[in-house]
Amino acid sequence: MEAEGPISFDDLSTRLRIERSALQPMLDLLVRKGLLTEWTHAESEVACSSGACGASCSGIQGCPFVIRGMPRTVEIRLRGDSAERS
Amino acid sequence: MTDLLIIDYGPDVETEITAIESVIEAQPAVLDRFPVRWVALELLEDGEDLRVRLTDLPGGERVVAAADESQTRLQEKFGNTAPLLVPNGRYDWINALVRESVSHATADRPSGSDRIDKLVTHRWLGLPIFLASMWVVFKVTVDISAVFLDWVDGVMGGPIARWMAALVRLFGLSNTWVEGLVVDGVVAGVGGILVFIPVLMALYLALGLLEDSGYMARAAFVMDRIMRRLGLQGKSFLPMLVGFGCTVPAMYATRTLERRRDRVLTGLLVPFMSCGARLPVYVLMAAVFFPRSRGTAVFAMYILGIVVAVVLGFVLNRTVFRTEAATPLLMELPPYRLPTLQAVWLQMWRRTSAFIRDAGTIILGTSLVVWLLMAIPVGGGAFSNVEVDQSAFGAVSSAVAPALAPAGFGSWEATGALITGFVAKEVVVSSMSQVYGVANDHTTVTGTTFFGDLAGIGRSFLEASVDTLKAIPSIFGIDLLDDPGQVEQGSLLAAVRKGFEASSGGHGPLAGLAFMVFVLLYTPCMAAVAAERHELGTGWMWTSIFGQTALAWGAAVLVFQVGRLIGWG
């Protein structure tokens, strides 16, 4: 993956000439094996419950910026890449 | 046991499979228990379960050791992609089989969603399309809801203030500090921020429609490209996005980033995403000084914040923080769909009711404190019976005001409002409502009755509804309203305009713009500062406070002075 920006599942399916229905389980397998990192958007939801200020924050249930339909996102960071927490 | 299906994994993997198989065949306990080739493949894929089971069998450890050696050889040859060799081989085989076996009756045509995404997520067009859609959101939010903003302002400052004053009179507390507390503290303070309910409702409605349609997922896709250009990790865009709602959770969301340098860099940039609390300030100033292009003026502030973050991020990334290249992201974009109006409406009400509820706590509390400071005399006068500029509030504000004179808003009123903004940015508006003291003007109106006021509220609501419909064509540049620049005398807008004109030497709009820029850039509220200290450390917290305040002052002064030089505003 030498993409210069994000790539959609459909785009990847086209570029690799793999059926979309075959690509999904492939990615699931790689995420399960820890070879790819899937974002859990719950992290930003947890952050929202940490507190807010003022009246304009409507909390996690109401925030229009914690997108409920957030796309499934996978970070392509292979095992061995320097990703240790510092 | 005979293998019914043999997949060819390529010469390198097959060589290692053969090596492991030869060890297995020398271990009868393993050979009798499991298929040979399966054991070799499972161990090459790190089958933890099988490893445990093999170590319980005689000779099993030799098999595991052989598999480890094979993995090492593959790792040396293929590096990080070694773990993918076996899954890749399997899926390559599956894909080849599918291509051979499956035929499509009609050629695959891109779906409607795909066709839209080709444009919306285009490498060059994606960002302008996103900006244009956000501009429409702000135009709809600010320009169309402005009519109702004026209506709520009229109701709060008129009938509501009168009724509260009458209630106070009923208890014989007229002309006491209680009347001041109720009318100048509660009504002016809380009412000053409740007038923005129509704006927030419109904003939540517009964003809800975009979210429900599936477009916001594309926005995240486009934002990621920008983040990568800044040198930020793709995950940084999550805190940035949350920052448009509130800086506090955005700051906490930085902990999802693995590297400290990414967390600090993102944390320093998050405050420049205009949080929801700043919106009432922008809307108020835009209504006063840019009545014909309120939506555009507010939109410009959001864009300016993003531009400042981009530039600062670019500079910091090449100097203080040398971050690594961002890792690529794969995003699943859901298909577009027609928004469900019921769901959008429900979300809008939930979000708005949360705002009203919080206004009754945070804003109310701060308004009472501001009223108290305005009631405490400094150098003469009685409690609650003192000119505001002679009060404790006025004294502190007046001491700081000269620093802001070069930016055109060096008045104690504007300065005091900015100081209270440290509690929460919306408080800037409620403080302005209090310091300009407009609520008092309406409480002395005579000749009205309670039912007369009710009828007036109903009549004005209908007029506002009609005017709102007339305002819709303004999105397309068609202006059907009466002069939108006309400001009712005695209103908060008129008082603010007068104050800024006076402090800027007649350059009110320029000072108003400088004020908006200052609000955009100066230190975030104290809750956000506390979150900064928690996540980034005390050193970076102070850097952010002083850095942002200095940047805000510099930018505001630049806007005002350069604007004056070129004869604008």
Contacts between the chains, C-beta under 8 A, distances in Angstrom:
chain1	res1	chain2	res2	distance
A	1	B	328	4.7
A	2	B	328	7.7
A	3	B	328	4.8
A	4	B	228	7.5
A	5	B	123	7.2
A	5	B	224	6.6
A	5	B	225	4.3
A	5	B	228	6.0
A	5	B	328	7.9
A	6	B	221	5.3
A	6	B	224	4.5
A	6	B	225	6.7
A	6	B	234	7.0
A	6	B	328	7.3
A	6	B	329	4.3
A	6	B	330	7.2
A	6	B	331	5.2
A	7	B	328	6.9
A	7	B	329	7.4
A	7	B	330	5.8
A	7	B	331	7.4
A	8	B	117	7.0
A	8	B	121	7.0
A	8	B	221	7.1
A	8	B	330	7.6
A	8	B	331	5.7
A	8	B	332	7.1
A	8	B	333	4.9
A	9	B	330	6.5
A	9	B	331	7.3
A	9	B	332	4.6
A	9	B	333	7.3
A	10	B	114	6.3
A	10	B	117	7.7
A	10	B	333	7.1
A	12	B	330	6.2
A	17	B	95	7.5
A	18	B	91	7.3
A	18	B	95	5.4
A	19	B	95	7.0
A	19	B	98	5.9
A	22	B	91	6.6
A	22	B	94	6.1
A	22	B	95	6.1
A	22	B	98	6.7
A	26	B	87	6.9
A	26	B	91	5.3
A	27	B	330	7.2
A	29	B	87	5.8
A	30	B	84	7.2
A	30	B	87	6.9
A	33	B	45	7.6
A	33	B	46	7.2
A	33	B	83	6.6
A	33	B	87	7.8
A	35	B	83	5.5
A	35	B	84	6.5
A	36	B	330	7.9
A	39	B	235	6.6
A	39	B	238	7.7
A	41	B	238	7.4
A	43	B	238	7.4
A	43	B	253	6.8
A	43	B	256	4.4
A	44	B	238	4.9
A	44	B	239	7.3
A	44	B	241	7.9
A	44	B	242	5.5
A	44	B	249	7.4
A	44	B	253	4.8
A	44	B	256	7.2
A	46	B	252	8.0
A	47	B	239	7.5
A	47	B	242	6.7
A	47	B	249	4.5
A	47	B	250	7.3
A	47	B	252	3.9
A	47	B	253	3.7
A	47	B	255	7.4
A	47	B	256	7.5
A	48	B	242	6.8
A	48	B	245	8.0
A	48	B	249	4.2
A	48	B	253	7.8
A	49	B	249	7.7
A	50	B	248	7.1
A	50	B	249	5.8
A	50	B	252	4.2
A	50	B	531	7.5
A	51	B	248	5.3
A	51	B	249	7.1
A	51	B	252	7.6
A	51	B	527	6.4
A	51	B	531	7.1
A	52	B	246	4.7
A	52	B	248	4.9
A	52	B	249	6.2
A	52	B	527	6.9
A	53	B	246	6.5
A	53	B	247	7.5
A	53	B	248	5.3
A	53	B	277	7.0
A	53	B	362	7.6
A	53	B	424	5.1
A	53	B	525	4.6
A	53	B	526	7.4
A	53	B	527	3.4
A	53	B	528	6.1
A	54	B	246	7.4
A	54	B	275	8.0
A	54	B	276	7.8
A	54	B	277	4.1
A	54	B	358	7.2
A	54	B	362	6.0
A	54	B	363	7.7
A	54	B	424	3.3
A	54	B	425	6.1
A	54	B	426	5.0
A	54	B	427	7.4
A	54	B	525	6.4
A	54	B	527	7.9
A	55	B	193	6.5
A	55	B	277	7.5
A	55	B	355	5.4
A	55	B	358	3.8
A	55	B	359	4.4
A	55	B	361	8.0
A	55	B	362	5.6
A	55	B	363	5.3
A	55	B	424	7.0
A	55	B	426	5.5
A	56	B	200	7.3
A	56	B	245	7.9
A	56	B	246	7.0
A	56	B	275	7.0
A	56	B	276	3.5
A	56	B	277	4.3
A	56	B	279	6.8
A	56	B	280	7.5
A	56	B	355	6.2
A	56	B	358	7.9
A	56	B	425	7.8
A	56	B	426	5.9
A	57	B	245	6.2
A	57	B	246	4.0
A	57	B	248	7.3
A	57	B	249	7.6
A	57	B	276	6.6
A	57	B	277	7.6
A	57	B	354	7.8
A	57	B	358	7.3
A	58	B	245	7.9
A	58	B	350	7.2
A	58	B	351	4.2
A	58	B	352	7.8
A	58	B	354	3.6
A	58	B	355	6.0
A	58	B	358	8.0
A	59	B	354	5.7
A	61	B	350	6.3
A	61	B	354	7.8
A	62	B	347	7.3
A	62	B	350	5.0
A	62	B	351	3.8
A	62	B	354	4.7
A	63	B	242	7.3
A	63	B	245	4.6
A	63	B	246	7.6
A	63	B	249	8.0
A	63	B	351	7.7
A	64	B	203	7.7
A	64	B	204	6.0
A	64	B	207	4.1
A	64	B	208	6.7
A	64	B	211	6.5
A	64	B	245	6.8
A	64	B	347	7.7
A	64	B	351	6.7
A	65	B	241	5.3
A	65	B	242	5.4
A	65	B	243	7.8
A	65	B	244	4.9
A	65	B	245	3.9
A	66	B	241	7.9
A	66	B	242	6.1
A	66	B	245	7.2
A	67	B	211	6.0
A	67	B	216	4.9
A	67	B	217	6.8
A	67	B	220	6.7
A	67	B	241	7.5
A	68	B	211	6.9
A	69	B	211	6.3
A	69	B	212	7.7
A	69	B	214	6.2
A	69	B	216	6.7
A	69	B	217	5.7
A	69	B	334	6.1
A	70	B	217	6.6
A	70	B	220	6.6
A	71	B	217	4.3
A	71	B	220	6.3
A	71	B	221	7.1
A	71	B	331	4.5
A	71	B	332	5.0
A	71	B	333	5.6
A	71	B	334	6.6
A	72	B	331	7.1
A	72	B	332	4.0
A	73	B	220	8.0
A	73	B	234	7.9
A	73	B	329	5.8
A	73	B	330	7.0
A	73	B	331	5.0
A	73	B	332	7.5
A	74	B	329	7.1
A	74	B	330	4.4
A	74	B	331	7.9
A	75	B	234	6.5
A	75	B	235	7.1
A	75	B	327	5.3
A	75	B	328	7.7
A	75	B	329	5.8
A	75	B	330	7.8
A	76	B	327	5.8
A	76	B	328	4.7
A	76	B	329	7.1
A	76	B	330	6.2
A	77	B	327	4.7
A	78	B	80	4.0
A	78	B	81	6.7
A	78	B	83	7.8
A	78	B	84	7.8
A	79	B	80	6.5
A	79	B	83	6.1
A	80	B	79	7.3
A	80	B	80	4.6
A	81	B	80	6.5
A	81	B	327	7.4
A	82	B	324	7.4
A	83	B	258	5.5
A	84	B	258	7.0
A	85	B	258	4.8
A	85	B	259	7.5
A	86	B	258	7.1
A	86	B	259	5.2
A	86	B	260	4.9
A	86	B	261	7.8
